[in-house]
Structure formats: C-alpha cells, structure tokens
Amino acid sequence: MQTTFTPEQLTDPAIQRSNEILRACVHCGFCTATCPTYQVLGDELDSPRGRIYLIKDMLEKGRPADAKTVKHIDRCLSCLACMTTCPSGVHYMHLVDHAREHIERTYKRPLFERVLRWTLAQILPHPTRFRIALLGAKIGRPFAFLMPDARLKAMLEMAPKTIPPVSRNDDPQVFPAQGARKMRVALMTGCAQRALNTDINDATIRLLTRLGCDVVIAEGQGCCGALTHHMGKTQESHATAARNIRAWHREMTGEGLDAIVINTSGCGTTVKDYGHMFRNEALASEAAAVSGIAMDVSEVLMKLDLPEGAQQGLKVAYHAACSLQHGQQIKTHPKDLLKRAGYKVVEPADSHLCCGSAGTYNLMQPEISKELKARKVETLEATRPDIIAAGNIGCMMQIGSGTEVPIVHTVELLDWATGGPRPAGLDAPGKREVPVPILR
C-alpha cells in the first residue's frame, strides 16, 4: 500500500511504525474471511482491510478522529485473526493500537461514553474495586431488564453467581518446588482474574511446584495494562505495565528467573509486547528483557515433565482463545498437554473465530458480542463435551454465561490429573458429575 506521510510526520516513532505496517498491506482481502465482525455485520469498514483504510486516512492527514472512524475501530475485537491469515505479515495489532491512542487524544466522545470508559478503567484493573463492583452488580442483576442502555445491562449480567474469597496465594511470596528444582519462575497473578476466579492461580501454583518449579509472586506486580491499552489510554496502561517491569526485573537481577508465567492469554499477548510498547522510553532494556522471558503457562509446561495420564473417557472441548492462537501463535500446546494428561480433546468448528469477550468488548459492544457468543457456544456444544477448557478468564466468563457445560481453565484440568483437587467449576449447580482422573 502506498503511503504519503511527510518527513516531519515520520519523525514520530508511532507514525513510522504505522507507515511500515500500512506499506506491507497489499489489499488482498484474505483478512475479511476470518474477521468475526465482518462475518456478523457484512460491512467492509468492519473488516481489517476497511479499518486499515480508515486509519491510513486519519493518520496521513493528521486530523482528529471522526465519529465514523471511531465507530468502526470501536467495533474491532482485536482478536488478531487477520494477522494469522495475512500472507503479507501486516502487524495489525500495532496499527490498531496506534489508532486507538490517536482516537483517545483527538476525539471527544459523548459524556455517557466518557464516564463509562473512565469507570471501567478505574475498576477492572484493580481487584478490590472490581470485587466491590461485582457485589453491587450481583445485587442489581435481577433488575438488569430495567436498564435503558444495553451496555449497563451487560455489566449487570456479567456478575457471577458467586464471588470467590480472596486467595492469599496471590500475596507476594515464594512457593518452593517439590523435589529437585528445575526452574524458578514468576507467576503473574493478574487483576480481573483475582476477583472472578481464584482457582486458576491456585491450580497453577500447585501444578508448577509439583513439576519442580519455584514459583515467585513478585512484590509490586499487578494489572498488565491490556484493558487500558486497548482503550487507547496510554498513560494509564504504561504506568501499570511499568510497575510489572520493575517488579519482575528485580527478580531477574536478584535470584534470577527462567520465565514469567502468564495463565491469562490476553495478558500474555500484552506482556510479550512490552518491548515494543516501551521501545522509546527509559525502561526499554528492562521491558525487552521481561518480554523475552514471558511465557504462557502452556509453553512452560511443555518444557517440564508432565506425567502421562491414563485415558479417562472424558471429552474436553478445547476453546482456543484468540489472544493465544492469534496473538501469541500458540496453537497446539494446550491440546497436547490435555491429551498427555489422559483427556480426549475435541475442537469446535470455526475454532479460529472469537467468542466475543475481547477484554471490555462484551461490555462496550454487547449486541455483537452476544451474537459471537451464541455462535461459539453452538459449535462447542455440537461436540457434545463433558467439559470445556480454555486458557483465558475472559473467554471462560463469556462462554460460561451461555452454556450449562462446565468450563474450566486448562491448568485446572492438568492439576486435577496430576494429583490436585477436582476443579470447583465442575461442581457448580446443574453441572454434570464426572470421575476424577487417576494417573497411571
């Protein structure tokens, strides 16, 4: 694609990067075939190719974002299926991130939207605030039908039936390896996950220590910054990311780390991009070092000696989170691990398509999100599974709200198969009872 940025514009590193990305695009349109919003809406401007044209025009002219551009960029899930499909290697993620930052700086949203986005940015990245908000939403959930705005209704409906107690395993500490130590890793405990489902981190710690890892919960870590980053709120996202970088880098230069383990794939995609995000800042070298050892939990488990389990006759439908399969290009590790642990693994049709969660997307674009959720649930249930497994809390909440099939994190099933407790998610009201896996 030909671009017409001026030499002055290209002195801006963000414009320079976007120019590189735009010039890689050859207008082929392969991305439209795998774009969830294009499939639902059928509008070229709601496809990656259409959004690229809008972004190009906005950035080249150096003009403030207009309502039309904002509407179509806001509808983008950032699922990154287009990046997997693109034969030209167009790095759409960096381009749309730049566009959202530009929108946040130059476009004045209606008052209600500004308040809504500010509220989400102030609550979701903070576990204690989020817990309080979930409690309020739980109380208000029976009255969701009275809400005049679909987004407010979606926020009330998001509240889980039960809010788990705080897990002290998320406090700064070190969990020693059982037996000989093979690795020393830091576990990112996250933010929203700590409020919505504490079982995931607990299971991860048990599993990693059982397989020979010292697991460090670093002092000072917190939200990865993804939620505010994808809102274009760069100052807020970089502030939280910087705290993580400093916390993990202290461990790296202290007793050392072999990996930073992330069990929420949406966070993993962002942490692995810290090197790019901070490339022109004082923390550039530390950010690059952190990104260099950031790994999804499935990547770390593939390096360890996971015991082979006996076949249990349990059918697990594996949902591939977009941030894992497209954002991090990790496609087979979770399935291979589940099979090794003794589960029968099946995949739904169109497994490359998004479930509609996408961070705050299910709250900000509830109509499109619900359509994508319905399609995903239909394909998952068509496999007639005993359990659904996923590697991202957002996907788990989204899919779980639309099906009676129990859904748990991949590490919970692996922990169970190697001597850990039965995942609590399998014991929820109305869920089927399934036998406990036993290793050979």
N, C-alpha and C positions, 0 to 999 in steps of 0.2 A: 504494500500500500504506500503510495506517495504521500509525503507529509510536507508541510510548508512552515514549520516553526522557524522563527527568526534566530540569528546567532545569539541575540540577547536572551531570548526565551530558553535556549539550550544551555545557558549558564546555570539554570536551576536544575539540580540533580534529579528532582522528581520529573520534570518535563523531559530531561534527557532520557531517563529510563522509559517513560511512556512513549517517547519517539521511537526507541528501539523496538518496543513491543508492537506499536502500530505498523511499523515498516515490515515486520515479519508476517503480517496478515496478508493473505492472497485472495480474499473474498470467496473462498471455495464453498462455504456454507455447510461443510461437514458438521460444524458445531450445532446447527439447527436441529439435526436428527436426534441429538441426545440432550437437548435443553428442556428441562421439565416445564418451565414457564411457557416456552413456545408451544409445547405439546398441549398445554391446557388452554392457552389464550389464542394461539394461532396468529399472533401479531409479529411481524418481522422485527419491530422495535423491542419486542420482548424476547428476542434471541440474542446470543452473544454477538453475532455479526451486526445486528441492528444497534445494539448498545455501543459497540465499538465505533460506529459512525457518529453516534450522538456525542460520545466522549471526545472523539477526534475534533469535531466541530467546536465543541465547547472550549477545549484546551488550546487549539490553534488560534482561535480568535481572542483568547484571553478574557472571555466575557464571563459575567456571573452566570451561574446555572439558572435555567428557566424551569417552569413548572412541568413542561413536557419531558425534559431530560430527567428531572428528579423522579417523576412518576415511574419511568421505565427502569432507571437504576435502582430505585427502591424495590421494585418487583424482582430483582435478581437475587437468587438464593445464595450466591457464591458457593454453589455445590461443586464447581470446577469440573463437571463432566466434560465441558467443552475443551479443557486442557488435555484430558485423556484422549479425546477424539481428534484434536487438531493435528494434521500432518506437518504443519509448519512450525510447531513449537511456540505458538503465541502464548505468552505468560499473562493470561487474562487476569489472574489474581492481583498482580501488582498494578495493572491498569485500572481495574475497578476500585481497588483500594485508594488510588490516587484520585479518582473521580469523586469518591465519597468524601475525601478530605476537602476537595475543592468545593463540593456542594455545601458542606458544613460551614465553610468560611464565607461563601458568597451568596447563599440562598436563605432567605428568611421564611421559614415555614409558618403555617398558621399557628396561632397561640396554643391551641389544644395539642397539636403535634409536638411543639417545642416542649411543653410541660410533660407530655407522655414520654418522650425520649429522654429528657433530663431525669425523670423519675426512675426509669429503667436503669440508666447509667449510675444512679446513686444507690440502687438497691441490689440488683443482681450480682455485682462483683463482690458483695460483702455478705458473708454467710449469716451473720447475726441479724442484720437488717432484712435479709431475704427470709429468714425463718419467721420473723415478726410479720412480714408481708404475707407469707403463706398462711399463717394463722388467721390473719384478717380475711384473706381470700377464702379460706375454708369456711369461716363463719358466714361470709357473704355469698357463697356458692349457690345456695338454694334460691337466691334472688337474682341470679345471673340473667334470667329472661327479662328482667325489668331494665337492664342496661340499654341506653339509647345508642351506644356505639359498639360495633362488633368487636373492636379491639379490647374494650373494657370487659366485655362478656368473655372473650378468650382468656383474659388474665384471671378472671374468677374461675373459669373452668379448668385452668391449668393446675389449680391447687390439688395436691394428692389427698387421698382419704386419710392417710396417717402421715404425720411429720416425725421422722426418726429423732431419737435423742442425740445430743452431741456425742461424737466419738472422741474420747481422749487420745486415741491413736493418731489424731490429726495434729496434736500438740508437738512442738519441737522436741525431738529425742532421737535415739538410735536404737533400732531393733537388731540385735545380733543374729548372725547366721546360725542355723542349726548345723552342727558338724563343721567340716573344713570350709573356710570362706573361699568362695570362687570370685565374688565381685563385691564391690562397695558402690551402692547406688543411692541416689537421692530420689525420693518419690514426690512428685508434685501432687499436693492434696487438693488443689483447685479451689473453687468458690461455690458455685451453684450446686455442684455435686455434694459438697459437705452438708448442704441443707436438705437436699432432696433424697439422697441415698448414701448413707454412711457405710453400708455393707461392702461397697465396691473397694474403697481404700483398705478396709479391714481384711478383705479377702486377698487383695494384692500383697499386703504386708505378710500375711500368713504364707502365701504361696512362694514369694521370693525368699523369705528366710528359710523355708523348708528346702528350697533348692540351692541354698548356700550363699545367699546374699546378705550382707549388712545393709539394712535399709535406713537411710537418714531422712528425717523430716527436718529440713533446714529452717533455722530461725530467720524470720523476716520474709519468707515466701508468701505468695497469695495468688490473686487472680492473674491469669496470663496476659490479660489485656485485650483478648479477642472481641469481647462483647462491645467495648467502646471503640476498638479499632475499626470494626465493621460498621460503626455509626459515623465514621469519619472524625471522631473526637480524638485526634492525635495526641494532644497534650495529656489527656487522662490515660489513654492506653499506654503511652510511653512511660508515664510515671509508675504505673503498676508493673509494667514489664521490667523497668529499671530495678525495682526492688527485688524481683526474682533473679535478675542477672547478678546483682551484688551478693545475694544470699547464696546462690549456687557457686559463684566464683570463689567465695570464701572457702567453701568446702573443697573445691577443686585444688586450690593452692594450699589448703591445710593438709588434711589426711588423704585427700585425693578422691576422685570419683571415676568410676568406669562408665557410668551412664546416668543420665537424668531420665527417670522413668515416668511416662505420662499415660494414664489409663482413660483419659477423655480425649478422643482423637481430634475434636475441634480445637482443644488447647494445643495439642501436639503440632498441628499444622502451623499455628502462630508461633510457638516457641522455636520451631525449626527455622522460622523466618526472621528471628531476632537479628541475625547477622545482617540481613538486608535492611530491616527497619532502622537499625542504629548505625548504618554504614558511614554516615557523615557526622556522627556525634562522638562525644568524648569516650563513651563506653563501647566504641566499635570493636576493639580487640576482645574485650570481655564477652560482648554479645556473640561474636563469631565463635568464641571458644565454647560458650554454652550451647549454641545451636549445633555445634559439631558433635556433641555427645548426647543430645536429646534423642530419645527413642520411644516409640510406642511400646507398651508393655509386651506386645506380641513379638517385637523384634528382640527384646531382651530374653524372653522365654525360649526363643529359638536357639539362643546361644547356651542355654542351660540344659541339663539332662533331665527333661521331663519324663517321668516314668511312663511306660506304656501300659494302658489300662485294658482290662478285659471288656469285650463287647457287652454293652448293657441293654441293647434293644431300645434305646431312647433316641427318637428322631429329633434333631435340633435343626431348626431353620435358621440359617445364619444371615443376618441383615448386615450388609456392608455399608457402613457409614460413609457418606461422601468425603468427609474430611480425611478418612483413612484410605479409601481406594483411589480417590482422585487427588486430594490434597497432598497425601504422602506416598501415593503409589504403592501401598501395602495391600495386596490382594489375596494372597494365599496363606500367610502365616496363621491367622486366627483359625481358619478351617483346618489346616494341617495339625495344629495343636489340639483342637477338639477331637479330630479323628484319632490322634495318638492316645488321647485320654480314654477312648472307648465309645465315643458317641457316633451315631450315624448322622452325617451332616448333609443337609439339602439346601439348595438355594432357590429363591423365588424367580419367576420370570422378570425380566427387565430389572435385574439386580443393580444395574448401574444408575437407576433413577432415584432421585431424592425422596425422602419420606415427608418433607415439608417442614421439618423442625428448624434447622438452619439458624441456631442461635436465638435471636429475638424475632425471627421471621414469622413464626407461628402466632406471635402476639401482635405484630405490626401489619401482617398481611393474612389475616385469618381465613378469608374465603379461599384463596389459592392454596394455602397450607392444608385446609381441610380436604380439598379435592385430591391433593397429592397423598395425604394420609390414607384416604379411602382406597386409592389405587394400590398403595403399598400393602395395606392390611389385606386386601383381597388376594394379592399374589402370594403373600406369606401364608395365609390360611389355606390357600389352594394346595399347599404341600402337605397339609394335614400333620403338622408337627406336634410333638409333645411339649416342646419348649422353643422359644425364640431367643437367640443370643445376639448381642450387639456390643460394640466397643465404644459407645458414646452415650452419655447420660441424656442428652437432648433427644436423640433417636428413641431411647428407651421410654422416655416420658410420652413422646408423641405417639409411637406405635401402641404403647400400653394403654393409652386412653381410648383406643379404637378396637381392642380385641380382648377376648377372655382367655386367650392362650397366654400362659405366663411368659414374661420376658425378663431376662437377667443378663448381667454382664458376662462376657466370655470368661473373665478371670474367676468369677464365682463358680462357674461350672468346672473349671480346671482345678480350683481349690478343693471343691467337693470331691472330685475324682481322685485327688491325691491325699485325702485324709481330713479335709476340712469339713465344716458343718454344711448341712443341707441349706442351699440358698433360701433366705426368708421369702423371696419373691415367689417361690413355688408354693408357699403355704397361705397365700392371700385367699380371702373368701371367694369361693366359686372356681378356684383353680384345681386342676386335676392332681391327684396324688401320683407320684412316680417313684420307683425304687431308688435307693441310694447306690451310686456306682461304687464298686469294690475293685481295687487294683488286683492284678494277678500277682 
